[in-house]
Amino acid sequence: MRAALLVVALSVACTQDVGLIDNPRCDGVLQRGEDVVDGPFDRDGDGFVDGGNPDCQSVYDPSVLDCDDGDPDVNPAALEVSCDGLDNDCNPETADTEDVDEDGVDACEDCADDDPDRSPELTEITCNDLDDDCDESTPDGPDGDQDGVSVCEDCNDGNDQVFPGNEEVCDGIDNNCNDQVDETCLDYTGGWDVTPALTYQCADFTGTGFYLVNVDLRRLNVIFNDPTITLNSGGAQPGQLTGAVARDGTFSATHTITGSCDETYTLSGTFTDQDHFDAVFSVAFSGSLCLDCTYQEWSISGSR
């Protein structure tokens, strides 16, 4: 009889053990088959039991209940990590983020949470060297005329021919943004006295009779429209010479009178300043009836 009771008792005990192993319960007691107390209820192995299990809630203090038993980095002993979207320390009152500058945008979204004048809800202010709207694709200094210089540096961002460092040209505007208009452009327009005063005569044949070449160069009337230049002697020879002036002040102008004997007048030289030039004046003759007209050349200067 006693042997039968012992067998029954052992049978019940084995059944209870098997049940505990197959269906563990969070009870704060080291059960057979558990390496640590309630190990099956600490799935992530961080030392905190499953806070979502009612049995664990009834047995354990809240300080050891894990709010996410699938993540070892989330438990009551962990430090809150800002802006990761997790309740790392299992304390809902610990904010995942904060709004230090109190501009209505938290630190996770604000590019400068220490400056209330910078947030994604603000409009970009040009040329203040700040990313006001927290959007790097919004330029602080746009380039409206696409000349390579932003509106912050460009004195006229609506004209791609005007920007700092551009070459000043004679067009009536300030191309290089230095508050001066056409400062490098000299105006040679006006009356110029020629030294020495030149005269030269020779005869050629026009086909209908003899023709007297009478060169008289004492004064020039100049019209300058950069880079074009027109020089007029006021007489038949050399008459009106046309040409161009380079940026360094050098110039060349010619006038050709055609006939049985072609006459080509050339004035080439350099404007040494706005009121003086040094040049070589020449006349060349070509044709079969130039008679006594031969190539002539003079060094002259001009002033006004």
FENHULIN-V857170 format. One record per backbone hydrogen bond with DSSP energy under -1.0 kcal/mol. CO is the residue of the C=O (numbers start at 1). NH is the residue of the N-H. Records with the same first field share a line. If there is no record, write none. Layout:
CO = NH ; NH
This chain:
1 = 5
2 = 6
3 = 7
4 = 8
5 = 9
6 = 10
7 = 11
8 = 12
9 = 13
10 = 14
11 = 15
12 = 16
13 = 17
14 = 18
15 = 19
16 = 20
17 = 21
18 = 22
19 = 23
25 = 27
31 = 34
36 = 39
38 = 41
39 = 42
41 = 50
42 = 45
49 = 66
50 = 53
53 = 57
54 = 58
55 = 59
56 = 60
61 = 64
62 = 65
64 = 49
66 = 51
68 = 71
71 = 74
75 = 78
81 = 84
86 = 88
87 = 90
88 = 75
91 = 94
96 = 83
98 = 107
106 = 109 ; 110
112 = 115
113 = 101
115 = 118
119 = 122
130 = 132
131 = 134
132 = 119
135 = 138
140 = 127
142 = 151
143 = 146
150 = 153 ; 154
156 = 159
159 = 162
163 = 166
169 = 171
173 = 175
175 = 163
182 = 185
190 = 222
192 = 220
193 = 303
195 = 301
198 = 217
200 = 215
202 = 213
203 = 292
204 = 211
209 = 206
211 = 204
213 = 202
215 = 200
217 = 198
218 = 194
220 = 192
221 = 232
222 = 190
223 = 230
225 = 228
227 = 245
228 = 225
229 = 243
230 = 223
231 = 241
232 = 221
237 = 216
239 = 233
241 = 231
242 = 254
243 = 229
244 = 252
246 = 249
249 = 271
250 = 246
251 = 269
252 = 244
253 = 267
254 = 242
255 = 265
257 = 263
262 = 286
263 = 257
264 = 284
265 = 255
266 = 282
267 = 253
268 = 280
269 = 251
270 = 278
275 = 304
276 = 272 ; 273
277 = 302
278 = 270
279 = 300
280 = 268
281 = 298
282 = 266
283 = 296
284 = 264
286 = 262
289 = 205
290 = 293
296 = 283
298 = 281
300 = 279
301 = 195
302 = 277
303 = 193
